[in-house]
Amino acid sequence: MIEKIGENCSGCGICIMSCPMDVIRMGELEGKKRAIIRYPLDCMSCFNCEFDCPFPGPIYVNPLRSP
């Protein structure tokens, strides 16, 4: 399940386009446009968002889905 999108998110939106479950949306946090987690329980841990992110480390997906 997706657990975090760090503050080093650039706001490019690639993770939003790569998510098949529409878990991530574009939003604003502290005046900066960035990806935010809207529906974490819908995450199927496919890792598309984490793999497709062009920057190292802003997105973390836990490989273990919570029960």
PDBQT receptor file of N, H, CA, C and O in Angstrom, charges set to zero:
ATOM      1  N   MET A   1       0.847  -1.170   0.000  1.00  0.00    +0.000 N 
ATOM      2  CA  MET A   1       0.000   0.000   0.000  1.00  0.00    +0.000 C 
ATOM      3  C   MET A   1       0.897   1.240   0.000  1.00  0.00    +0.000 C 
ATOM      4  O   MET A   1       1.941   1.257   0.652  1.00  0.00    +0.000 OA
ATOM      5  N   ILE A   2       0.491   2.254  -0.720  1.00  0.00    +0.000 N 
ATOM      6  H   ILE A   2      -0.357   2.239  -1.250  1.00  0.00    +0.000 HD
ATOM      7  CA  ILE A   2       1.254   3.492  -0.759  1.00  0.00    +0.000 C 
ATOM      8  C   ILE A   2       1.241   4.131   0.622  1.00  0.00    +0.000 C 
ATOM      9  O   ILE A   2       0.183   4.269   1.237  1.00  0.00    +0.000 OA
ATOM     10  N   GLU A   3       2.413   4.521   1.109  1.00  0.00    +0.000 N 
ATOM     11  H   GLU A   3       3.272   4.409   0.609  1.00  0.00    +0.000 HD
ATOM     12  CA  GLU A   3       2.509   5.060   2.458  1.00  0.00    +0.000 C 
ATOM     13  C   GLU A   3       2.856   6.533   2.494  1.00  0.00    +0.000 C 
ATOM     14  O   GLU A   3       2.384   7.259   3.369  1.00  0.00    +0.000 OA
ATOM     15  N   LYS A   4       3.683   6.988   1.548  1.00  0.00    +0.000 N 
ATOM     16  H   LYS A   4       4.066   6.397   0.838  1.00  0.00    +0.000 HD
ATOM     17  CA  LYS A   4       4.042   8.399   1.605  1.00  0.00    +0.000 C 
ATOM     18  C   LYS A   4       4.471   8.927   0.248  1.00  0.00    +0.000 C 
ATOM     19  O   LYS A   4       4.951   8.195  -0.617  1.00  0.00    +0.000 OA
ATOM     20  N   ILE A   5       4.279  10.217   0.102  1.00  0.00    +0.000 N 
ATOM     21  H   ILE A   5       3.889  10.812   0.805  1.00  0.00    +0.000 HD
ATOM     22  CA  ILE A   5       4.870  10.980  -0.989  1.00  0.00    +0.000 C 
ATOM     23  C   ILE A   5       5.615  12.105  -0.295  1.00  0.00    +0.000 C 
ATOM     24  O   ILE A   5       5.001  12.988   0.304  1.00  0.00    +0.000 OA
ATOM     25  N   GLY A   6       6.923  12.075  -0.376  1.00  0.00    +0.000 N 
ATOM     26  H   GLY A   6       7.422  11.358  -0.862  1.00  0.00    +0.000 HD
ATOM     27  CA  GLY A   6       7.767  13.007   0.373  1.00  0.00    +0.000 C 
ATOM     28  C   GLY A   6       7.694  14.434  -0.135  1.00  0.00    +0.000 C 
ATOM     29  O   GLY A   6       7.146  14.720  -1.200  1.00  0.00    +0.000 OA
ATOM     30  N   GLU A   7       8.262  15.309   0.662  1.00  0.00    +0.000 N 
ATOM     31  H   GLU A   7       8.706  15.076   1.527  1.00  0.00    +0.000 HD
ATOM     32  CA  GLU A   7       8.227  16.719   0.310  1.00  0.00    +0.000 C 
ATOM     33  C   GLU A   7       9.148  17.059  -0.853  1.00  0.00    +0.000 C 
ATOM     34  O   GLU A   7       9.107  18.181  -1.357  1.00  0.00    +0.000 OA
ATOM     35  N   ASN A   8       9.979  16.115  -1.291  1.00  0.00    +0.000 N 
ATOM     36  H   ASN A   8      10.012  15.203  -0.882  1.00  0.00    +0.000 HD
ATOM     37  CA  ASN A   8      10.808  16.359  -2.461  1.00  0.00    +0.000 C 
ATOM     38  C   ASN A   8      10.088  16.009  -3.770  1.00  0.00    +0.000 C 
ATOM     39  O   ASN A   8      10.725  15.914  -4.820  1.00  0.00    +0.000 OA
ATOM     40  N   CYS A   9       8.783  15.820  -3.713  1.00  0.00    +0.000 N 
ATOM     41  H   CYS A   9       8.266  15.898  -2.860  1.00  0.00    +0.000 HD
ATOM     42  CA  CYS A   9       7.963  15.603  -4.914  1.00  0.00    +0.000 C 
ATOM     43  C   CYS A   9       8.026  16.866  -5.778  1.00  0.00    +0.000 C 
ATOM     44  O   CYS A   9       7.851  17.975  -5.274  1.00  0.00    +0.000 OA
ATOM     45  N   SER A  10       8.276  16.696  -7.072  1.00  0.00    +0.000 N 
ATOM     46  H   SER A  10       8.418  15.795  -7.482  1.00  0.00    +0.000 HD
ATOM     47  CA  SER A  10       8.407  17.845  -7.979  1.00  0.00    +0.000 C 
ATOM     48  C   SER A  10       7.071  18.322  -8.537  1.00  0.00    +0.000 C 
ATOM     49  O   SER A  10       6.980  19.420  -9.086  1.00  0.00    +0.000 OA
ATOM     50  N   GLY A  11       6.034  17.498  -8.397  1.00  0.00    +0.000 N 
ATOM     51  H   GLY A  11       6.108  16.606  -7.951  1.00  0.00    +0.000 HD
ATOM     52  CA  GLY A  11       4.727  17.871  -8.939  1.00  0.00    +0.000 C 
ATOM     53  C   GLY A  11       4.603  17.618 -10.434  1.00  0.00    +0.000 C 
ATOM     54  O   GLY A  11       3.781  18.247 -11.101  1.00  0.00    +0.000 OA
ATOM     55  N   CYS A  12       5.407  16.707 -10.967  1.00  0.00    +0.000 N 
ATOM     56  H   CYS A  12       6.075  16.197 -10.425  1.00  0.00    +0.000 HD
ATOM     57  CA  CYS A  12       5.394  16.444 -12.417  1.00  0.00    +0.000 C 
ATOM     58  C   CYS A  12       4.132  15.710 -12.863  1.00  0.00    +0.000 C 
ATOM     59  O   CYS A  12       3.723  15.853 -14.015  1.00  0.00    +0.000 OA
ATOM     60  N   GLY A  13       3.498  14.918 -11.971  1.00  0.00    +0.000 N 
ATOM     61  H   GLY A  13       3.830  14.802 -11.035  1.00  0.00    +0.000 HD
ATOM     62  CA  GLY A  13       2.255  14.228 -12.288  1.00  0.00    +0.000 C 
ATOM     63  C   GLY A  13       2.413  12.874 -12.948  1.00  0.00    +0.000 C 
ATOM     64  O   GLY A  13       1.414  12.249 -13.304  1.00  0.00    +0.000 OA
ATOM     65  N   ILE A  14       3.628  12.404 -13.120  1.00  0.00    +0.000 N 
ATOM     66  H   ILE A  14       4.440  12.912 -12.831  1.00  0.00    +0.000 HD
ATOM     67  CA  ILE A  14       3.842  11.097 -13.759  1.00  0.00    +0.000 C 
ATOM     68  C   ILE A  14       3.225   9.974 -12.926  1.00  0.00    +0.000 C 
ATOM     69  O   ILE A  14       2.650   9.036 -13.478  1.00  0.00    +0.000 OA
ATOM     70  N   CYS A  15       3.340  10.066 -11.619  1.00  0.00    +0.000 N 
ATOM     71  H   CYS A  15       3.807  10.828 -11.170  1.00  0.00    +0.000 HD
ATOM     72  CA  CYS A  15       2.782   9.023 -10.748  1.00  0.00    +0.000 C 
ATOM     73  C   CYS A  15       1.257   8.972 -10.858  1.00  0.00    +0.000 C 
ATOM     74  O   CYS A  15       0.661   7.899 -10.764  1.00  0.00    +0.000 OA
ATOM     75  N   ILE A  16       0.639  10.112 -11.052  1.00  0.00    +0.000 N 
ATOM     76  H   ILE A  16       1.123  10.984 -11.128  1.00  0.00    +0.000 HD
ATOM     77  CA  ILE A  16      -0.818  10.165 -11.190  1.00  0.00    +0.000 C 
ATOM     78  C   ILE A  16      -1.256   9.424 -12.444  1.00  0.00    +0.000 C 
ATOM     79  O   ILE A  16      -2.237   8.680 -12.429  1.00  0.00    +0.000 OA
ATOM     80  N   MET A  17      -0.522   9.635 -13.527  1.00  0.00    +0.000 N 
ATOM     81  H   MET A  17       0.274  10.240 -13.540  1.00  0.00    +0.000 HD
ATOM     82  CA  MET A  17      -0.857   8.969 -14.790  1.00  0.00    +0.000 C 
ATOM     83  C   MET A  17      -0.555   7.479 -14.754  1.00  0.00    +0.000 C 
ATOM     84  O   MET A  17      -1.189   6.707 -15.473  1.00  0.00    +0.000 OA
ATOM     85  N   SER A  18       0.405   7.059 -13.929  1.00  0.00    +0.000 N 
ATOM     86  H   SER A  18       0.920   7.686 -13.345  1.00  0.00    +0.000 HD
ATOM     87  CA  SER A  18       0.783   5.646 -13.905  1.00  0.00    +0.000 C 
ATOM     88  C   SER A  18      -0.044   4.806 -12.935  1.00  0.00    +0.000 C 
ATOM     89  O   SER A  18       0.044   3.578 -12.959  1.00  0.00    +0.000 OA
ATOM     90  N   CYS A  19      -0.841   5.443 -12.084  1.00  0.00    +0.000 N 
ATOM     91  H   CYS A  19      -0.913   6.440 -12.065  1.00  0.00    +0.000 HD
ATOM     92  CA  CYS A  19      -1.626   4.710 -11.089  1.00  0.00    +0.000 C 
ATOM     93  C   CYS A  19      -2.922   4.169 -11.708  1.00  0.00    +0.000 C 
ATOM     94  O   CYS A  19      -3.783   4.954 -12.106  1.00  0.00    +0.000 OA
ATOM     95  N   PRO A  20      -3.073   2.838 -11.795  1.00  0.00    +0.000 N 
ATOM     96  CA  PRO A  20      -4.284   2.269 -12.383  1.00  0.00    +0.000 C 
ATOM     97  C   PRO A  20      -5.516   2.380 -11.490  1.00  0.00    +0.000 C 
ATOM     98  O   PRO A  20      -6.639   2.215 -11.965  1.00  0.00    +0.000 OA
ATOM     99  N   MET A  21      -5.319   2.657 -10.207  1.00  0.00    +0.000 N 
ATOM    100  H   MET A  21      -4.407   2.792  -9.821  1.00  0.00    +0.000 HD
ATOM    101  CA  MET A  21      -6.427   2.707  -9.262  1.00  0.00    +0.000 C 
ATOM    102  C   MET A  21      -6.844   4.127  -8.885  1.00  0.00    +0.000 C 
ATOM    103  O   MET A  21      -7.746   4.306  -8.066  1.00  0.00    +0.000 OA
ATOM    104  N   ASP A  22      -6.202   5.139  -9.470  1.00  0.00    +0.000 N 
ATOM    105  H   ASP A  22      -5.470   4.994 -10.135  1.00  0.00    +0.000 HD
ATOM    106  CA  ASP A  22      -6.550   6.544  -9.227  1.00  0.00    +0.000 C 
ATOM    107  C   ASP A  22      -6.405   6.917  -7.749  1.00  0.00    +0.000 C 
ATOM    108  O   ASP A  22      -7.232   7.637  -7.190  1.00  0.00    +0.000 OA
ATOM    109  N   VAL A  23      -5.336   6.411  -7.133  1.00  0.00    +0.000 N 
ATOM    110  H   VAL A  23      -4.664   5.826  -7.587  1.00  0.00    +0.000 HD
ATOM    111  CA  VAL A  23      -5.081   6.645  -5.712  1.00  0.00    +0.000 C 
ATOM    112  C   VAL A  23      -4.466   8.029  -5.477  1.00  0.00    +0.000 C 
ATOM    113  O   VAL A  23      -4.716   8.658  -4.449  1.00  0.00    +0.000 OA
ATOM    114  N   ILE A  24      -3.671   8.493  -6.423  1.00  0.00    +0.000 N 
ATOM    115  H   ILE A  24      -3.468   7.983  -7.259  1.00  0.00    +0.000 HD
ATOM    116  CA  ILE A  24      -2.913   9.728  -6.265  1.00  0.00    +0.000 C 
ATOM    117  C   ILE A  24      -3.572  10.841  -7.074  1.00  0.00    +0.000 C 
ATOM    118  O   ILE A  24      -4.024  10.627  -8.199  1.00  0.00    +0.000 OA
ATOM    119  N   ARG A  25      -3.617  12.013  -6.489  1.00  0.00    +0.000 N 
ATOM    120  H   ARG A  25      -3.250  12.186  -5.575  1.00  0.00    +0.000 HD
ATOM    121  CA  ARG A  25      -4.170  13.200  -7.156  1.00  0.00    +0.000 C 
ATOM    122  C   ARG A  25      -3.205  14.357  -7.005  1.00  0.00    +0.000 C 
ATOM    123  O   ARG A  25      -2.338  14.345  -6.130  1.00  0.00    +0.000 OA
ATOM    124  N   MET A  26      -3.356  15.355  -7.858  1.00  0.00    +0.000 N 
ATOM    125  H   MET A  26      -4.059  15.364  -8.568  1.00  0.00    +0.000 HD
ATOM    126  CA  MET A  26      -2.549  16.547  -7.730  1.00  0.00    +0.000 C 
ATOM    127  C   MET A  26      -3.207  17.461  -6.698  1.00  0.00    +0.000 C 
ATOM    128  O   MET A  26      -4.427  17.627  -6.694  1.00  0.00    +0.000 OA
ATOM    129  N   GLY A  27      -2.413  18.034  -5.850  1.00  0.00    +0.000 N 
ATOM    130  H   GLY A  27      -1.422  17.899  -5.853  1.00  0.00    +0.000 HD
ATOM    131  CA  GLY A  27      -2.921  18.925  -4.814  1.00  0.00    +0.000 C 
ATOM    132  C   GLY A  27      -1.884  19.966  -4.470  1.00  0.00    +0.000 C 
ATOM    133  O   GLY A  27      -0.881  20.123  -5.166  1.00  0.00    +0.000 OA
ATOM    134  N   GLU A  28      -2.133  20.660  -3.409  1.00  0.00    +0.000 N 
ATOM    135  H   GLU A  28      -2.948  20.533  -2.844  1.00  0.00    +0.000 HD
ATOM    136  CA  GLU A  28      -1.210  21.693  -2.968  1.00  0.00    +0.000 C 
ATOM    137  C   GLU A  28      -0.937  21.503  -1.484  1.00  0.00    +0.000 C 
ATOM    138  O   GLU A  28      -1.855  21.317  -0.685  1.00  0.00    +0.000 OA
ATOM    139  N   LEU A  29       0.322  21.553  -1.140  1.00  0.00    +0.000 N 
ATOM    140  H   LEU A  29       1.067  21.703  -1.789  1.00  0.00    +0.000 HD
ATOM    141  CA  LEU A  29       0.726  21.410   0.248  1.00  0.00    +0.000 C 
ATOM    142  C   LEU A  29       1.782  22.463   0.530  1.00  0.00    +0.000 C 
ATOM    143  O   LEU A  29       2.822  22.511  -0.127  1.00  0.00    +0.000 OA
ATOM    144  N   GLU A  30       1.505  23.294   1.501  1.00  0.00    +0.000 N 
ATOM    145  H   GLU A  30       0.660  23.255   2.034  1.00  0.00    +0.000 HD
ATOM    146  CA  GLU A  30       2.407  24.379   1.876  1.00  0.00    +0.000 C 
ATOM    147  C   GLU A  30       2.738  25.269   0.674  1.00  0.00    +0.000 C 
ATOM    148  O   GLU A  30       3.875  25.709   0.505  1.00  0.00    +0.000 OA
ATOM    149  N   GLY A  31       1.731  25.521  -0.147  1.00  0.00    +0.000 N 
ATOM    150  H   GLY A  31       0.807  25.164  -0.010  1.00  0.00    +0.000 HD
ATOM    151  CA  GLY A  31       1.889  26.422  -1.289  1.00  0.00    +0.000 C 
ATOM    152  C   GLY A  31       2.620  25.836  -2.483  1.00  0.00    +0.000 C 
ATOM    153  O   GLY A  31       2.942  26.562  -3.424  1.00  0.00    +0.000 OA
ATOM    154  N   LYS A  32       2.888  24.543  -2.463  1.00  0.00    +0.000 N 
ATOM    155  H   LYS A  32       2.626  23.954  -1.699  1.00  0.00    +0.000 HD
ATOM    156  CA  LYS A  32       3.617  23.889  -3.549  1.00  0.00    +0.000 C 
ATOM    157  C   LYS A  32       2.740  22.832  -4.208  1.00  0.00    +0.000 C 
ATOM    158  O   LYS A  32       2.148  22.000  -3.520  1.00  0.00    +0.000 OA
ATOM    159  N   LYS A  33       2.653  22.857  -5.534  1.00  0.00    +0.000 N 
ATOM    160  H   LYS A  33       3.134  23.532  -6.093  1.00  0.00    +0.000 HD
ATOM    161  CA  LYS A  33       1.898  21.850  -6.278  1.00  0.00    +0.000 C 
ATOM    162  C   LYS A  33       2.657  20.535  -6.220  1.00  0.00    +0.000 C 
ATOM    163  O   LYS A  33       3.846  20.467  -6.528  1.00  0.00    +0.000 OA
ATOM    164  N   ARG A  34       1.927  19.473  -5.808  1.00  0.00    +0.000 N 
ATOM    165  H   ARG A  34       0.961  19.528  -5.557  1.00  0.00    +0.000 HD
ATOM    166  CA  ARG A  34       2.569  18.157  -5.698  1.00  0.00    +0.000 C 
ATOM    167  C   ARG A  34       1.522  17.064  -5.660  1.00  0.00    +0.000 C 
ATOM    168  O   ARG A  34       0.330  17.330  -5.508  1.00  0.00    +0.000 OA
ATOM    169  N   ALA A  35       1.977  15.846  -5.799  1.00  0.00    +0.000 N 
ATOM    170  H   ALA A  35       2.945  15.630  -5.922  1.00  0.00    +0.000 HD
ATOM    171  CA  ALA A  35       1.091  14.682  -5.727  1.00  0.00    +0.000 C 
ATOM    172  C   ALA A  35       0.729  14.414  -4.271  1.00  0.00    +0.000 C 
ATOM    173  O   ALA A  35       1.565  14.548  -3.376  1.00  0.00    +0.000 OA
ATOM    174  N   ILE A  36      -0.519  14.037  -4.048  1.00  0.00    +0.000 N 
ATOM    175  H   ILE A  36      -1.198  13.929  -4.774  1.00  0.00    +0.000 HD
ATOM    176  CA  ILE A  36      -0.964  13.680  -2.707  1.00  0.00    +0.000 C 
ATOM    177  C   ILE A  36      -1.742  12.365  -2.771  1.00  0.00    +0.000 C 
ATOM    178  O   ILE A  36      -2.338  12.036  -3.797  1.00  0.00    +0.000 OA
ATOM    179  N   ILE A  37      -1.731  11.638  -1.693  1.00  0.00    +0.000 N 
ATOM    180  H   ILE A  37      -1.247  11.905  -0.860  1.00  0.00    +0.000 HD
ATOM    181  CA  ILE A  37      -2.442  10.360  -1.609  1.00  0.00    +0.000 C 
ATOM    182  C   ILE A  37      -3.885  10.654  -1.216  1.00  0.00    +0.000 C 
ATOM    183  O   ILE A  37      -4.138  11.187  -0.136  1.00  0.00    +0.000 OA
ATOM    184  N   ARG A  38      -4.828  10.311  -2.083  1.00  0.00    +0.000 N 
ATOM    185  H   ARG A  38      -4.622   9.878  -2.960  1.00  0.00    +0.000 HD
ATOM    186  CA  ARG A  38      -6.241  10.576  -1.804  1.00  0.00    +0.000 C 
ATOM    187  C   ARG A  38      -7.000   9.334  -1.338  1.00  0.00    +0.000 C 
ATOM    188  O   ARG A  38      -7.853   9.423  -0.455  1.00  0.00    +0.000 OA
ATOM    189  N   TYR A  39      -6.696   8.192  -1.922  1.00  0.00    +0.000 N 
ATOM    190  H   TYR A  39      -6.003   8.120  -2.639  1.00  0.00    +0.000 HD
ATOM    191  CA  TYR A  39      -7.433   6.959  -1.607  1.00  0.00    +0.000 C 
ATOM    192  C   TYR A  39      -6.444   5.830  -1.304  1.00  0.00    +0.000 C 
ATOM    193  O   TYR A  39      -6.316   4.905  -2.105  1.00  0.00    +0.000 OA
ATOM    194  N   PRO A  40      -5.745   5.883  -0.171  1.00  0.00    +0.000 N 
ATOM    195  CA  PRO A  40      -4.699   4.895   0.101  1.00  0.00    +0.000 C 
ATOM    196  C   PRO A  40      -5.202   3.459   0.185  1.00  0.00    +0.000 C 
ATOM    197  O   PRO A  40      -4.467   2.535  -0.161  1.00  0.00    +0.000 OA
ATOM    198  N   LEU A  41      -6.423   3.253   0.631  1.00  0.00    +0.000 N 
ATOM    199  H   LEU A  41      -7.021   4.004   0.912  1.00  0.00    +0.000 HD
ATOM    200  CA  LEU A  41      -6.934   1.888   0.761  1.00  0.00    +0.000 C 
ATOM    201  C   LEU A  41      -7.220   1.242  -0.594  1.00  0.00    +0.000 C 
ATOM    202  O   LEU A  41      -7.365   0.022  -0.673  1.00  0.00    +0.000 OA
ATOM    203  N   ASP A  42      -7.301   2.035  -1.652  1.00  0.00    +0.000 N 
ATOM    204  H   ASP A  42      -7.183   3.026  -1.587  1.00  0.00    +0.000 HD
ATOM    205  CA  ASP A  42      -7.501   1.490  -2.993  1.00  0.00    +0.000 C 
ATOM    206  C   ASP A  42      -6.197   1.035  -3.644  1.00  0.00    +0.000 C 
ATOM    207  O   ASP A  42      -6.219   0.396  -4.697  1.00  0.00    +0.000 OA
ATOM    208  N   CYS A  43      -5.062   1.359  -3.025  1.00  0.00    +0.000 N 
ATOM    209  H   CYS A  43      -5.043   1.878  -2.170  1.00  0.00    +0.000 HD
ATOM    210  CA  CYS A  43      -3.757   1.006  -3.599  1.00  0.00    +0.000 C 
ATOM    211  C   CYS A  43      -3.610  -0.510  -3.647  1.00  0.00    +0.000 C 
ATOM    212  O   CYS A  43      -3.869  -1.201  -2.662  1.00  0.00    +0.000 OA
ATOM    213  N   MET A  44      -3.190  -1.020  -4.806  1.00  0.00    +0.000 N 
ATOM    214  H   MET A  44      -2.979  -0.459  -5.606  1.00  0.00    +0.000 HD
ATOM    215  CA  MET A  44      -2.998  -2.462  -4.954  1.00  0.00    +0.000 C 
ATOM    216  C   MET A  44      -1.517  -2.847  -4.957  1.00  0.00    +0.000 C 
ATOM    217  O   MET A  44      -1.161  -3.963  -5.335  1.00  0.00    +0.000 OA
ATOM    218  N   SER A  45      -0.660  -1.918  -4.536  1.00  0.00    +0.000 N 
ATOM    219  H   SER A  45      -0.949  -1.011  -4.229  1.00  0.00    +0.000 HD
ATOM    220  CA  SER A  45       0.790  -2.155  -4.416  1.00  0.00    +0.000 C 
ATOM    221  C   SER A  45       1.413  -2.645  -5.720  1.00  0.00    +0.000 C 
ATOM    222  O   SER A  45       2.196  -3.595  -5.728  1.00  0.00    +0.000 OA
ATOM    223  N   CYS A  46       1.058  -1.987  -6.814  1.00  0.00    +0.000 N 
ATOM    224  H   CYS A  46       0.422  -1.216  -6.807  1.00  0.00    +0.000 HD
ATOM    225  CA  CYS A  46       1.636  -2.363  -8.109  1.00  0.00    +0.000 C 
ATOM    226  C   CYS A  46       3.008  -1.719  -8.331  1.00  0.00    +0.000 C 
ATOM    227  O   CYS A  46       3.751  -2.136  -9.220  1.00  0.00    +0.000 OA
ATOM    228  N   PHE A  47       3.345  -0.712  -7.534  1.00  0.00    +0.000 N 
ATOM    229  H   PHE A  47       2.742  -0.373  -6.812  1.00  0.00    +0.000 HD
ATOM    230  CA  PHE A  47       4.622  -0.004  -7.575  1.00  0.00    +0.000 C 
ATOM    231  C   PHE A  47       4.822   0.853  -8.825  1.00  0.00    +0.000 C 
ATOM    232  O   PHE A  47       5.917   1.378  -9.029  1.00  0.00    +0.000 OA
ATOM    233  N   ASN A  48       3.799   1.010  -9.667  1.00  0.00    +0.000 N 
ATOM    234  H   ASN A  48       2.909   0.583  -9.502  1.00  0.00    +0.000 HD
ATOM    235  CA  ASN A  48       3.950   1.837 -10.868  1.00  0.00    +0.000 C 
ATOM    236  C   ASN A  48       4.370   3.254 -10.516  1.00  0.00    +0.000 C 
ATOM    237  O   ASN A  48       5.264   3.813 -11.152  1.00  0.00    +0.000 OA
ATOM    238  N   CYS A  49       3.735   3.837  -9.513  1.00  0.00    +0.000 N 
ATOM    239  H   CYS A  49       3.009   3.383  -8.996  1.00  0.00    +0.000 HD
ATOM    240  CA  CYS A  49       4.056   5.217  -9.135  1.00  0.00    +0.000 C 
ATOM    241  C   CYS A  49       5.507   5.339  -8.680  1.00  0.00    +0.000 C 
ATOM    242  O   CYS A  49       6.205   6.280  -9.058  1.00  0.00    +0.000 OA
ATOM    243  N   GLU A  50       5.953   4.392  -7.874  1.00  0.00    +0.000 N 
ATOM    244  H   GLU A  50       5.386   3.628  -7.567  1.00  0.00    +0.000 HD
ATOM    245  CA  GLU A  50       7.322   4.423  -7.355  1.00  0.00    +0.000 C 
ATOM    246  C   GLU A  50       8.340   4.200  -8.472  1.00  0.00    +0.000 C 
ATOM    247  O   GLU A  50       9.359   4.887  -8.528  1.00  0.00    +0.000 OA
ATOM    248  N   PHE A  51       8.069   3.242  -9.360  1.00  0.00    +0.000 N 
ATOM    249  H   PHE A  51       7.241   2.683  -9.314  1.00  0.00    +0.000 HD
ATOM    250  CA  PHE A  51       8.992   2.944 -10.448  1.00  0.00    +0.000 C 
ATOM    251  C   PHE A  51       9.041   4.050 -11.497  1.00  0.00    +0.000 C 
ATOM    252  O   PHE A  51      10.106   4.328 -12.049  1.00  0.00    +0.000 OA
ATOM    253  N   ASP A  52       7.912   4.678 -11.779  1.00  0.00    +0.000 N 
ATOM    254  H   ASP A  52       7.047   4.452 -11.332  1.00  0.00    +0.000 HD
ATOM    255  CA  ASP A  52       7.848   5.678 -12.838  1.00  0.00    +0.000 C 
ATOM    256  C   ASP A  52       8.301   7.065 -12.409  1.00  0.00    +0.000 C 
ATOM    257  O   ASP A  52       8.539   7.922 -13.260  1.00  0.00    +0.000 OA
ATOM    258  N   CYS A  53       8.423   7.302 -11.120  1.00  0.00    +0.000 N 
ATOM    259  H   CYS A  53       8.229   6.606 -10.429  1.00  0.00    +0.000 HD
ATOM    260  CA  CYS A  53       8.849   8.613 -10.634  1.00  0.00    +0.000 C 
ATOM    261  C   CYS A  53      10.273   8.901 -11.121  1.00  0.00    +0.000 C 
ATOM    262  O   CYS A  53      11.176   8.095 -10.897  1.00  0.00    +0.000 OA
ATOM    263  N   PRO A  54      10.479  10.045 -11.787  1.00  0.00    +0.000 N 
ATOM    264  CA  PRO A  54      11.812  10.348 -12.325  1.00  0.00    +0.000 C 
ATOM    265  C   PRO A  54      12.824  10.795 -11.263  1.00  0.00    +0.000 C 
ATOM    266  O   PRO A  54      14.004  10.963 -11.571  1.00  0.00    +0.000 OA
ATOM    267  N   PHE A  55      12.377  10.985 -10.031  1.00  0.00    +0.000 N 
ATOM    268  H   PHE A  55      11.419  10.849  -9.781  1.00  0.00    +0.000 HD
ATOM    269  CA  PHE A  55      13.274  11.431  -8.970  1.00  0.00    +0.000 C 
ATOM    270  C   PHE A  55      13.405  10.342  -7.917  1.00  0.00    +0.000 C 
ATOM    271  O   PHE A  55      12.429   9.648  -7.631  1.00  0.00    +0.000 OA
ATOM    272  N   PRO A  56      14.578  10.177  -7.339  1.00  0.00    +0.000 N 
ATOM    273  CA  PRO A  56      14.758   9.114  -6.344  1.00  0.00    +0.000 C 
ATOM    274  C   PRO A  56      14.136   9.448  -4.997  1.00  0.00    +0.000 C 
ATOM    275  O   PRO A  56      14.463  10.465  -4.384  1.00  0.00    +0.000 OA
ATOM    276  N   GLY A  57      13.241   8.587  -4.544  1.00  0.00    +0.000 N 
ATOM    277  H   GLY A  57      12.976   7.761  -5.042  1.00  0.00    +0.000 HD
ATOM    278  CA  GLY A  57      12.783   8.640  -3.182  1.00  0.00    +0.000 C 
ATOM    279  C   GLY A  57      11.519   9.334  -2.757  1.00  0.00    +0.000 C 
ATOM    280  O   GLY A  57      11.135   9.144  -1.603  1.00  0.00    +0.000 OA
ATOM    281  N   PRO A  58      10.817  10.128  -3.566  1.00  0.00    +0.000 N 
ATOM    282  CA  PRO A  58       9.651  10.797  -2.992  1.00  0.00    +0.000 C 
ATOM    283  C   PRO A  58       8.485   9.861  -2.664  1.00  0.00    +0.000 C 
ATOM    284  O   PRO A  58       7.701  10.152  -1.761  1.00  0.00    +0.000 OA
ATOM    285  N   ILE A  59       8.360   8.753  -3.379  1.00  0.00    +0.000 N 
ATOM    286  H   ILE A  59       8.997   8.517  -4.113  1.00  0.00    +0.000 HD
ATOM    287  CA  ILE A  59       7.216   7.863  -3.179  1.00  0.00    +0.000 C 
ATOM    288  C   ILE A  59       7.689   6.562  -2.551  1.00  0.00    +0.000 C 
ATOM    289  O   ILE A  59       8.683   5.972  -2.975  1.00  0.00    +0.000 OA
ATOM    290  N   TYR A  60       6.948   6.124  -1.522  1.00  0.00    +0.000 N 
ATOM    291  H   TYR A  60       6.140   6.603  -1.178  1.00  0.00    +0.000 HD
ATOM    292  CA  TYR A  60       7.243   4.836  -0.910  1.00  0.00    +0.000 C 
ATOM    293  C   TYR A  60       5.977   3.995  -0.878  1.00  0.00    +0.000 C 
ATOM    294  O   TYR A  60       4.954   4.401  -0.328  1.00  0.00    +0.000 OA
ATOM    295  N   VAL A  61       6.070   2.808  -1.483  1.00  0.00    +0.000 N 
ATOM    296  H   VAL A  61       6.902   2.478  -1.931  1.00  0.00    +0.000 HD
ATOM    297  CA  VAL A  61       4.982   1.833  -1.459  1.00  0.00    +0.000 C 
ATOM    298  C   VAL A  61       5.451   0.651  -0.638  1.00  0.00    +0.000 C 
ATOM    299  O   VAL A  61       6.485   0.051  -0.931  1.00  0.00    +0.000 OA
ATOM    300  N   ASN A  62       4.689   0.320   0.392  1.00  0.00    +0.000 N 
ATOM    301  H   ASN A  62       3.849   0.808   0.630  1.00  0.00    +0.000 HD
ATOM    302  CA  ASN A  62       4.999  -0.823   1.239  1.00  0.00    +0.000 C 
ATOM    303  C   ASN A  62       4.580  -2.083   0.495  1.00  0.00    +0.000 C 
ATOM    304  O   ASN A  62       3.441  -2.176   0.039  1.00  0.00    +0.000 OA
ATOM    305  N   PRO A  63       5.475  -3.051   0.366  1.00  0.00    +0.000 N 
ATOM    306  CA  PRO A  63       5.127  -4.283  -0.367  1.00  0.00    +0.000 C 
ATOM    307  C   PRO A  63       4.088  -5.142   0.342  1.00  0.00    +0.000 C 
ATOM    308  O   PRO A  63       3.504  -6.034  -0.272  1.00  0.00    +0.000 OA
ATOM    309  N   LEU A  64       3.851  -4.887   1.619  1.00  0.00    +0.000 N 
ATOM    310  H   LEU A  64       4.326  -4.162   2.118  1.00  0.00    +0.000 HD
ATOM    311  CA  LEU A  64       2.881  -5.675   2.373  1.00  0.00    +0.000 C 
ATOM    312  C   LEU A  64       1.590  -4.903   2.494  1.00  0.00    +0.000 C 
ATOM    313  O   LEU A  64       1.568  -3.813   3.066  1.00  0.00    +0.000 OA
ATOM    314  N   ARG A  65       0.521  -5.447   1.968  1.00  0.00    +0.000 N 
ATOM    315  H   ARG A  65       0.539  -6.333   1.503  1.00  0.00    +0.000 HD
ATOM    316  CA  ARG A  65      -0.778  -4.798   2.075  1.00  0.00    +0.000 C 
ATOM    317  C   ARG A  65      -1.346  -5.063   3.458  1.00  0.00    +0.000 C 
ATOM    318  O   ARG A  65      -1.322  -6.197   3.935  1.00  0.00    +0.000 OA
ATOM    319  N   SER A  66      -1.853  -4.028   4.099  1.00  0.00    +0.000 N 
ATOM    320  H   SER A  66      -1.872  -3.106   3.711  1.00  0.00    +0.000 HD
ATOM    321  CA  SER A  66      -2.407  -4.220   5.426  1.00  0.00    +0.000 C 
ATOM    322  C   SER A  66      -3.712  -5.002   5.347  1.00  0.00    +0.000 C 
ATOM    323  O   SER A  66      -4.462  -4.851   4.383  1.00  0.00    +0.000 OA
ATOM    324  N   PRO A  67      -3.995  -5.839   6.352  1.00  0.00    +0.000 N 
ATOM    325  CA  PRO A  67      -5.202  -6.673   6.302  1.00  0.00    +0.000 C 
ATOM    326  C   PRO A  67      -6.479  -5.846   6.450  1.00  0.00    +0.000 C 
ATOM    327  O   PRO A  67      -7.579  -6.398   6.428  1.00  0.00    +0.000 OA
TER     328      PRO A  67
